[in-house]
Amino acid sequence: MFASIDGVAAALDGAGYLASRETAVTVFLADRLERPLLVEGPAGAGKTELALALARATGRELIRLQCYEGLDEGRALYEWEYAKQLLYTQLLRDRMGAALGAAATLAEAVDRIAAEGNVFFSERFLLPRPILRAITSERPALLLVDELDKADPELEAFLLEVLSGWSVTVPEIGTIAARLVPRVVLTSNASRELSDALRRRCLHLHLDHPPPERELAILRRRAPEASEALARQVVAAVGRLRALDLRQAPSVAEAIDWARALCLLGAEVLDAAAVAETLQVVLKHEEDARRVRARPSQILG
């Protein structure tokens, strides 16, 4: 556990993440209260990176569940290794044949098969997916449930049940309880509203694009080859891009890529020519790029 809020900020800083005071306070409370942390905000605001940095800062094993439409409980929790079960069945067919051959009646043969059925539905053949991996991990873990809003509400309801008791039931085996309760970070781009029940279970943190001075500090750290003047120009231009009605606003990561690209091309300042040559680095949709190329002055100030 973290000893203080300043300790959280320092640990995240050491892991490459510059956290605001609000972020450090919320992470501290989630850690000390052992509550899941729900992080919401626009794409590219640093939600996933916060979870990755938190895992690095605490030395926890990172276990990631990437959500998508159609993700079901089986793929999030566990699956049976059917190929392995079939292989073992083939290897043991002589033994099974002997057991069945000794049966006097068909009913007895069925009973003998049923008595051996659990052999093929044991932990030996269980393939854990992220949630079960987090529950059964023998070392401290951090479970990242990334972009939960992309998953169906049914998965959200199942996840809420798991978070409430940190145990799952595998019908063929029984209930499996967490050996060590993992820390949990859930992220959402707010493409759909998450349930009130899930929100009550979590501490909430909203991350937006950082203010200019913090974005500048991040950029200077991640792209140290950029001069102070060029870095400030990039941050200002990215801020103006975000104010436009674009299909996809640039993230901090794209601002860093832009600064690096400008340095690779030997640009010392961000001018109209540099914008025209490198705009594809920071804008990922052609209609956005065409709009800005037509009037580069709107982002150069």
C-alpha positions in Angstrom: 0.0 0.0 0.0 1.0 3.6 -0.6 2.0 5.5 2.6 0.9 8.9 1.4 -0.5 10.9 -1.5 2.9 12.4 -2.2 4.2 8.8 -2.3 1.6 8.0 -5.0 2.7 11.0 -7.1 6.4 10.1 -6.7 5.8 6.4 -7.5 3.8 7.2 -10.6 6.4 9.8 -11.6 9.1 7.2 -11.3 7.0 4.9 -13.5 6.8 7.6 -16.2 3.4 9.1 -15.4 2.9 12.7 -14.3 -0.2 12.6 -12.2 -2.3 15.6 -11.1 -3.1 16.1 -7.4 -6.6 14.8 -8.0 -5.3 11.7 -9.7 -2.8 11.0 -6.9 -5.5 11.4 -4.2 -8.0 9.1 -5.9 -5.3 6.4 -6.6 -4.2 6.7 -2.9 -7.8 6.2 -1.7 -8.5 3.3 -4.0 -5.4 1.6 -2.9 -6.0 2.1 0.9 -9.7 1.3 0.7 -9.0 -1.7 -1.7 -11.7 -0.4 -4.0 -11.8 -0.7 -7.8 -10.9 2.5 -9.7 -13.2 3.5 -12.6 -11.4 6.0 -14.9 -13.5 7.8 -17.5 -12.6 10.4 -20.1 -12.0 10.9 -23.8 -9.8 8.6 -25.8 -6.1 9.4 -25.5 -6.4 11.1 -22.1 -4.1 8.7 -20.4 -6.5 6.3 -18.7 -4.8 3.1 -19.8 -1.4 4.5 -19.2 -2.4 5.3 -15.6 -3.1 1.7 -15.0 0.1 0.5 -16.7 2.1 3.0 -14.6 0.3 1.9 -11.4 1.3 -1.7 -12.1 4.9 -0.7 -12.7 4.9 1.6 -9.6 3.6 -1.1 -7.3 5.4 -4.1 -8.8 2.1 -5.9 -9.5 1.6 -8.3 -12.3 -0.5 -6.6 -15.0 -3.5 -8.7 -16.2 -5.4 -6.9 -19.0 -8.9 -7.6 -20.2 -9.5 -5.7 -23.4 -13.2 -5.3 -23.9 -15.1 -5.3 -27.2 -18.6 -5.8 -28.4 -19.6 -9.5 -28.1 -17.0 -10.3 -25.4 -18.7 -13.0 -23.4 -18.2 -14.4 -19.9 -16.3 -17.4 -21.1 -13.6 -15.4 -22.9 -13.3 -13.1 -19.9 -13.3 -15.8 -17.2 -12.2 -19.2 -18.5 -12.4 -21.8 -21.2 -11.9 -25.6 -21.3 -9.0 -26.8 -23.4 -11.0 -29.2 -25.5 -8.1 -30.2 -27.7 -6.2 -31.3 -24.6 -9.2 -33.1 -23.2 -9.6 -35.0 -26.5 -5.9 -35.9 -26.6 -6.1 -37.3 -23.1 -9.2 -39.2 -24.0 -7.4 -40.8 -26.9 -4.4 -41.7 -24.8 -6.6 -43.3 -22.2 -9.0 -45.1 -24.4 -7.6 -48.5 -23.6 -8.1 -47.9 -19.9 -11.6 -46.6 -20.5 -12.4 -49.6 -22.8 -11.3 -52.0 -20.0 -13.4 -50.2 -17.5 -16.5 -50.3 -19.7 -15.8 -53.9 -20.7 -16.1 -55.0 -17.1 -19.5 -53.5 -16.8 -22.3 -56.1 -16.7 -25.1 -53.8 -18.0 -25.4 -50.6 -20.0 -26.6 -48.8 -16.9 -23.4 -49.8 -15.1 -21.3 -48.7 -18.0 -23.0 -45.3 -17.9 -22.4 -45.1 -14.2 -18.7 -45.9 -14.7 -18.3 -43.2 -17.3 -20.1 -40.7 -15.0 -17.8 -41.6 -12.1 -14.7 -40.7 -14.3 -16.2 -37.6 -15.9 -14.7 -35.1 -13.5 -11.2 -36.3 -14.5 -11.6 -34.4 -17.7 -13.1 -31.3 -16.1 -10.4 -30.4 -13.6 -8.0 -27.6 -13.2 -5.6 -29.5 -15.4 -7.8 -28.7 -18.4 -8.9 -25.2 -17.3 -7.6 -22.4 -19.4 -7.9 -19.2 -17.3 -8.8 -15.9 -19.0 -7.9 -12.5 -17.4 -10.5 -12.5 -14.6 -9.7 -16.0 -13.4 -6.0 -15.3 -13.8 -6.4 -12.3 -11.5 -8.3 -14.4 -9.0 -5.9 -17.3 -8.9 -2.7 -15.3 -9.2 -0.1 -16.3 -6.6 1.5 -12.8 -6.7 0.0 -9.4 -6.2 -1.8 -8.4 -9.4 -3.5 -5.4 -11.1 -6.5 -6.3 -13.3 -7.1 -3.7 -16.0 -10.5 -3.9 -17.6 -9.9 -1.6 -20.5 -12.7 0.2 -22.4 -15.5 -1.5 -20.4 -18.1 0.7 -22.2 -17.4 -1.3 -25.4 -18.6 -4.5 -23.8 -22.2 -5.6 -23.5 -24.1 -4.8 -20.3 -24.3 -8.5 -19.5 -20.6 -8.6 -19.0 -20.7 -5.5 -16.9 -23.3 -7.3 -14.6 -21.1 -10.4 -14.4 -18.1 -8.3 -13.6 -20.0 -6.5 -10.8 -20.7 -9.9 -9.2 -17.1 -10.9 -9.3 -15.9 -7.5 -7.9 -18.3 -7.9 -5.0 -16.9 -11.2 -3.7 -13.8 -11.9 -5.6 -14.8 -15.5 -6.2 -16.2 -17.3 -9.2 -18.0 -20.6 -9.6 -16.9 -23.1 -12.2 -19.8 -25.6 -12.3 -17.6 -28.7 -12.8 -15.1 -27.7 -10.1 -16.8 -25.5 -7.6 -16.2 -22.0 -6.2 -12.7 -20.5 -6.6 -11.9 -17.6 -4.2 -9.1 -15.1 -4.7 -5.8 -16.0 -3.2 -4.8 -12.4 -3.1 -7.4 -9.7 -3.9 -6.1 -7.8 -6.9 -6.2 -4.1 -7.4 -8.6 -3.2 -10.2 -8.7 -0.4 -12.7 -11.6 -0.1 -15.1 -11.5 2.4 -18.0 -14.3 3.9 -20.1 -14.5 6.3 -23.0 -18.2 6.9 -22.1 -19.5 5.6 -25.4 -22.4 4.2 -23.3 -23.5 4.8 -19.7 -22.3 2.4 -17.2 -24.6 1.1 -14.5 -25.2 2.9 -11.2 -24.4 -0.4 -9.4 -21.0 -0.5 -10.9 -20.3 3.1 -10.1 -21.3 2.6 -6.5 -18.8 -0.3 -6.3 -15.9 1.9 -7.6 -14.1 5.1 -6.8 -14.4 7.4 -9.8 -11.8 9.5 -11.6 -12.3 11.6 -14.7 -9.3 12.2 -16.8 -9.4 14.9 -19.5 -6.6 16.1 -21.7 -4.0 17.7 -19.4 -3.7 21.5 -19.1 -0.9 23.0 -21.3 1.8 23.2 -18.6 1.4 19.6 -17.6 1.2 18.4 -21.2 4.4 20.4 -21.9 6.1 18.7 -19.0 5.0 15.3 -20.3 6.2 16.1 -23.8 9.6 17.4 -22.7 10.1 14.1 -20.7 8.9 11.8 -23.6 10.5 13.8 -26.4 13.6 15.4 -24.9 15.1 16.1 -28.3 12.5 18.8 -28.9 13.6 22.3 -27.9 11.6 24.2 -25.3 10.3 26.6 -28.0 9.2 23.8 -30.4 7.6 21.8 -27.5 5.5 24.9 -26.5 4.4 25.4 -30.1 3.4 21.8 -30.5 1.4 21.9 -27.2 -0.3 25.1 -28.3 -1.2 23.8 -31.7 -2.6 20.5 -30.3 -4.7 22.5 -27.9 -6.1 24.5 -30.8 -6.7 21.3 -32.8 -8.8 19.9 -29.9 -10.9 23.0 -29.9 -11.9 22.4 -33.5 -14.8 20.2 -34.4 -12.7 17.3 -35.6 -13.7 13.7 -36.0 -10.8 12.6 -33.7 -9.0 15.0 -31.4 -5.3 14.4 -31.0 -4.1 12.7 -27.7 -1.0 13.4 -25.7 0.6 10.4 -27.3 0.1 12.0 -30.7 1.5 15.3 -29.5 4.6 13.4 -28.5 4.8 11.7 -31.9 4.4 15.0 -33.6 7.3 16.6 -31.7 9.5 13.6 -32.4 8.6 13.7 -36.1 9.4 17.4 -36.4 12.7 16.8 -34.8 13.5 13.9 -37.1 12.8 16.3 -40.1 15.1 18.9 -38.6 12.3 21.5 -37.9 13.2 24.1 -35.4 9.8 25.8 -35.4 6.3 24.8 -36.2 5.3 26.8 -39.3 2.9 26.2 -42.1 5.4 24.2 -44.1 6.1 21.9 -41.1 2.4 21.5 -40.5 1.7 20.5 -44.1 4.5 17.8 -44.0 3.7 16.3 -40.7 0.0 16.7 -40.1 -0.7 13.0 -40.8 1.2 12.2 -37.6 -1.2 14.0 -35.3 -4.5 13.7 -37.3 -5.7 10.2 -38.3 -8.7 11.1 -40.5 -8.2 12.6 -43.9 -11.2 15.0 -43.7 -9.7 16.5 -40.5 -6.3 16.8 -42.2 -7.8 18.5 -45.3 -9.6 21.0 -43.1 -6.5 22.0 -41.2 -4.2 22.1 -44.3 -6.6 24.5 -45.9 -6.1 27.0 -43.1 -3.0 26.2 -41.1 -3.1 29.6 -39.4 -6.0 28.4 -37.3 -3.7 26.2 -35.3 -0.5 28.3 -35.5 -1.9 31.3 -33.6 
